[in-house]
Amino acid sequence: MPTTIIGARVHGRPNYLAVAWCNIVNQNPPYVCIALSKRHYTNAGIHQNRSFSVNIPSAAMARETDYCGIYSGAKTDKSQLFQAFYGKLKTTPMVSECPLNIECRLLRVIDIVDHELFIGEIIAVYADADCLENGKPDAGKINPLIFSRADNNYFALGDAVAPAWQVGRER
Ligand SMILES: Cc1cc2nc3c(=O)[nH]c(=O)nc-3n(C[C@H](O)[C@H](O)[C@H](O)COP(=O)(O)O)c2cc1C
């Protein structure tokens, strides 16, 4: 699972939390879904501003990412942790230090027992120029932070193993 940093404005201030439960759930238009515990401080801000950001930290950002995942904005001010920038929606802070940022407009919230699933439409994607290869984000250059719940460790990305939608044809 790639670990993401979700950004939202909560009570007028940027707040960030670590989220591993994040996935693309529709291709065209592109939608992304994040699962947040109802106990988190960030949820209210996503409801208030109808927007959130998905930021992909590099492996070098393990310490800052983990900090976001340990301390709640309810007690700890995380607003100054990163250099925030704003995109098209003007309502959701994004993390300048992350090589990839995805700006989302909230579409729907699904209540699931003790979590809320926030489904957002991707409005814009911002990428550092040095993380692109032929104009597209390059996983090796981004070097995302991979989280394993099995042993509670962060890993860096390994080598590419085989080309998708191709290696299966060679069976
Ligand atoms: C590696 C990692 C992954 C996490 N993934 C999730 C997640 O997918 N969903 C979630 O609700 N909380 C997740 N958390 C916990 C929140 O990031 C954490 O409780 C955070 O402090 C909540 O911040 P907030 O109260 O300011 O919103 C994760 C924490 C870590 C360290």
The ligand as an ORCA input file, in Angstrom:
! r2SCAN-3c Opt
* xyz 0 1
  C       1.065      4.448      8.121
  C      -0.271      4.936      8.605
  C      -1.402      4.726      7.819
  C      -2.663      5.160      8.257
  N      -3.752      4.931      7.471
  C      -4.973      5.361      7.893
  C      -6.122      5.145      7.070
  O      -6.051      4.597      5.956
  N      -7.327      5.574      7.530
  C      -7.454      6.201      8.758
  O      -8.574      6.565      9.126
  N      -6.372      6.435      9.558
  C      -5.141      6.043      9.141
  N      -4.039      6.269      9.930
  C      -4.202      6.974     11.223
  C      -4.293      8.505     11.110
  O      -3.331      9.016     10.188
  C      -4.042      9.145     12.494
  O      -4.950      8.647     13.447
  C      -4.031     10.669     12.474
  O      -3.391     11.129     13.642
  C      -5.401     11.308     12.412
  O      -5.210     12.706     12.275
  P      -6.364     13.791     12.492
  O      -7.091     13.448     13.787
  O      -5.596     15.095     12.584
  O      -7.299     13.734     11.330
  C      -2.781      5.833      9.515
  C      -1.632      6.050     10.303
  C      -0.388      5.599      9.847
  C       0.837      5.836     10.704
*
